[in-house]
Each structure stands twice: as structure tokens, then as C-alpha cells.
Amino acid sequence: MAQRHEHVGMNKTGVQMSPLNTGRMLDDDNILSRGTPGDDSAMTELREAYVADSGGLGSIPAPATLSGMASMAAHMIAGKQPQILLDKMAERLAFERTGTRLYDALLTKLDVLQDGRGTISAEQVASIRGDEARHVLLMRDAIESMGGDPTAQTPSADLVGVEAMEFVQVLSDPRADVAESLHAILAIELNDNAGWETLIALADAHGHASLVDRFSDSLMQERKHLSMVQAWYEEAVGLSAAGITGAGSASADAGGKVDAPAGAPSGDAAWGMPGADTHRSTKK
């Protein structure tokens, strides 16, 4: 990949760039002339009022089918909370959809900035992107199998959409190079691994053995993604490439197809999903 070329320039953000003006500013900023120091108690009280009146991010939609309603009722009678599992499944769907877009953006960076050096390749990144797209379809099918609506924007799906906005901005910023983009991708993969672990635990607690098996396969793939991205990032910031194991395909190593499937979805319409994973929705 393209090597980083940090240069020393006229960065004027530090006070040491203007010692005379800094000295005059400190002289003028005599704390004794400010009067009685204030505090943030008024702001805290305002925030507390908003929190008390907010009512949360929304609600979990009731199943739209009779079989789904019956299944949810049976689980609730048994003392379980299937709505929590559905909410976290919707969270993973939204997260994987955004992850697919982030890898699309990384591929664009590689097209422009890659110079043939380094262990990262567009083929490997495309393979991970294919895994992420397949995870979207997996979550869609899993939600539907429980009588849920995969297009619903649940509270947790809403939350991760807002959280992901900053990562979308980094990957979309033309000034961010491959190393800086990988830094954002690395954070996403760390989050993704933790999210799958939580989802597997919830599915197991609710007695969905088949979902546990399918989600565990996805977690294995995500762990390989994390290992590869971390190796690429460390190499990009100048660490030795010795021992980096990102040479294999993510999908191939995890037992999946190497390339993204023919006609793999590249937008929400192909998945039957709304394009609402990167903005705060209105209260449901």
C-alpha cells in the first residue's frame, strides 16, 4: 500500500507557533478579572430534564404475522424477552449494512492510493466486503424466521446507525489515506466482534440453537476480519510486516466463498432494507 508521508508544515494549531501572542493572551486572561467562577449545574439540570422526558429511542415493533405473535407470546409466557433478541438482531443487521458500505469506501481508497507494496490487496478487502453483505442477508432471514420485520428501525439499530456516522465520515473523507481509513475500520471490527458475541449469548439464552450455530460461523469470520485489518493497519503505520498473516482470503479461511457472490447487493433496495442506518430516526 502507499506508505505514509507525514510532512512537517505550517500547522498553526499549537500555541507554541505564536509565543508572543500566547504570552499576551495569558496576561490578559487574569482569572481574578473574571468575577465569581461559574459551574455547569444549570446545564446539568437542563440535561436531566431532557433525559427524564425523552421516553427512550423508540420501541420494538410487534410481529406482523400471527405465527410471529404466537411465538413471541409463548416466549414471554415462559419468562423470556424475545423483543430484546429481535432488537439486537436488528442492530447487527444495521451494523453489517454500514460495514459493507465502509469496505466499499476502503476499496475506493485502495484503487487510488495502493502502490503494490504491503500485504493488503483489493481482492482481500472485497472478500471481507462480501462476508459483510452476506451477514446482512443472514440477519434479514433470522429476523423473519422469528416473525419480525427486518426493515424496522429498532432502538439498537437506530443507536448503531448514529454511532457509525463518524466512521462513514472518515472513510468518505478524501483526505484520509489508507492507514487512517484502516484505523476506523479497525474500530468497527472490534465493535463488530463484541456485538456478535452478545448476540450469540442472547440467542443461546432464548434456546435458538440453529441461530447460535449460524451466528457462530459469522463470528469466526469477523475474528479473521479483525486479525487481517489489525495486521494491515500496523503495517501501514510502519511496523514490521513480519508475522502478518493477512495473506489468505477472509471468506476462504472461514469456509465461505472467496469472491462476493454474483450480483451481491450493493444498495438497500437489493436487500429490501431502508437506507436509514446512518441517521437518527424520529421517535417511534
N, C-alpha and C positions, 0 to 999 in steps of 0.2 A: 504494500500500500504506500501511498505518498507519505514520506517522512515529514514529521512536524518541523517547521522552520520558524520558531518563535524569534522575533527580532526585537532589538532594543529601539524604541522610538520615542516620540514626544507624548507619552502618556502623562496627562496633567491631572490625574485624579488624586494623587497624593499631595499632602501639604508640603512635603519637602521640595516640591518643584518651585515653590514660591516662599522662601523662608522669611523675607521681609514682610510680605503681606500677612503671612501667618502670625508673625510676631505682633503686628498692629491689630489683627483681629483678636488675639488673646488679650492684648492690653485693653481693648475696648469692651471686651466681654467680661467685665468685672462682675463677679457674682453678687457683690454687695449692692450693685445698682439695679438688680432685678426685682427687689422687693421680697415679699414672702414667697418662698418656694411653694409651688403647687404640687398636686398629686393627680393620679388618674382615677380617683374614686368616682367622679361623675361619669366618666366613660364606662367604668366597670358597672355601675348601676344601670346605665342605658343598655349595655350588652346583656345584662341579666334579665332585663325586661323583655328584650327581643327573644332570648332563649326560652323564657317561660311561656311566651305566646306563640312560639313557632309551630308547634304541633308536629315536628319532625319533617323528614324529607318526602314523606308520602306513605303509601300503603301497598300491600301485596294484593294484586287482583285475585278475585275468586276464580276458580276454574270455570271455563266457559262451556264445558261438557258435563253431562250427567255422570258419566263414569269418573271424570276428574273430581267432581264434587263429592261423589260417594267415597272415592279413595281418600280425599283429604279429611272427610268426616270420620272415616274409620281410624285414620292415624291419630286424629285429635281425641277421639274417644279413648284410644289406647294410651293417652297421655303424652303423645309426641307432638312436635310442632313442625309439620311439613312445610308451612309457609316460610320458615327460616331456610330450609334446604332449597326451596324454589327461589328465594331471594338471592342466595349465594350462587346458585346455578346461573341466574340472570347476570350476576356480577361477573362471573367468569366469561360468559358469552360476550358481554360488552368489552371486557378487558382484552380478550383474544382478538376481537374485531379491530380494536385500536392497535394491538400489537402487529397485526397484519399490515396495517397502513404504515406503521413505523418502519417495518422492514422494507416496504415499498420505497419509502423515502431514503433509507440507507442504500438501497440498490442504485438509486439515482446518484447519490454521492459517489459511490464506487465507480459508476460509469464515467464520471468527470475526473475524479481525483486519484483513482488507483493507477499506479505506475508499474505494476508487475512484481513489486517487491512485497515481502511479507507472506504470511500463511493464509490470510483471508482471501476468499475468492467469491465472485458473484454467484457461482453455482452453489456454494455452501449457504450463502445468505438466502438465495432463492429457495433452497431446500427447507430452511427454517421457516421462511415465509409460508411455504406450502403446509408445514405442520400447523402453524398458527391458524391458517384458513380452515384446515380440517378440524381443528378443535372448536371453531365456531359452529361448524355443522354438527359435531358431536353434541355440543351443548344444546343446540336447537332441538335435536332429536330427543335428548334426555328430558328436556322441559316438556315437550309434547307428550312423552311417554307417561308423565305424571299428571297429564291433563292441564298443564299450564300453557300460557301464551308466550312464546319466545320473543314476540315483538313488544311486550310490555316493558316499560321503564320502571323497574322496581327501585326502592331506595338505595340498595347497594349498587345497582347498575348505574344509577344517577351519580352516586358518590365517586366511583372509579372513573366515570367519564370526566368529571371535573378534575380529579387528580391527574389524569393523563394529559390534560390540556398543556401543561408546561413541557411535557416530553414531546408532544406534537410540535410545539413552537421551536424547540431545539432542533429537531430533525428537519423542520421546514425552513430553518434559517440558512440562507445560502452562505453565510459567513462561517458557520460551524463546519469544521473539517471532519474527516473520518474518525479521528481519535475522540473528538468532542461528541460526535454522534454516538460512538460506541459507549461513551460514559453514560449517556442517557439510556441506551439500550440495556446496559448492564444493570442499572437501577430497576428498569422494567422487569428484567428476567428474575432478579432477586424477589421482587414483589410477586411475580407470577408463580414461582415455586412455592412460596408460602401460601398463596391463595389456593393452589391445587391441594396442598396438604390439608388445609382446613376443610375444603370441600369433600375430600375423601373421608375424613373423620366424621363429617356430618352424614354422608351417605351410609357409612357403616353403622352409625348410631341409629339411623332410621330403618336399618335392615334391608337396604338395597344392594345386595351382593353383586348383581350384574353391573350396576353403576360403579361400584368400587373397583371392579376389575378394569372397566373401560377407562375410568379416571386415573387409575394407577399407571396404565400404559402411557397416558398423556403426561403424567408427572415424570416418568422415566425420560421421555423426550425433552421435557422442559429442563431437566437436570443436565442433559447433554448440551442443550442450547446455552445454559448458563456457563458451563465449563468452556465451551468454544468462545463465547463472547468475552469472557474474562481473559482468556489467553490472547485473543486478538487485541483487546484494549491494552493489556500490559505490554504487548509488543509495540503497539502504536505509540506509547509514551516513552519508548526507548529501553525497555527491559529486554533481557536476552531472550531470543526465540527458542533457546534450548529447553527441551521438555514440553514445548507447546504441542498439544495433542489435537488441534482443531483441523487436522487434515482429512478426517473422514466426514462423510455426509451425515447430517443430523438424522434425517429420516432413515437412511440405510442402517446406521448404528442402532436405531431404536426399533428396527424391524418394519419400517414403513417404506414407501416408495421414495426413491431419490429425488425425482423431479416433482414439481407441483402437478397435480392432475390436469389433464387436458381440459381446457375451459374452466380452470379453477376460478372461483368467484373473485372478482376484483372490485366489487362495489356492493352496497347494501341491498340493491334491488335483486341481485342474483341469489342472495341468501334469504330474501323475504324479511329483511330487517330494516327498521327505520334508521336514518342517518343521524341519530341523536346521542351518540356516545361521547361526544366531546363538548357538551354544553349543559348547563343546568336547566333542567326541565321545570315547568311550573308545577306547583303543588298538586298532587293527585288527590 
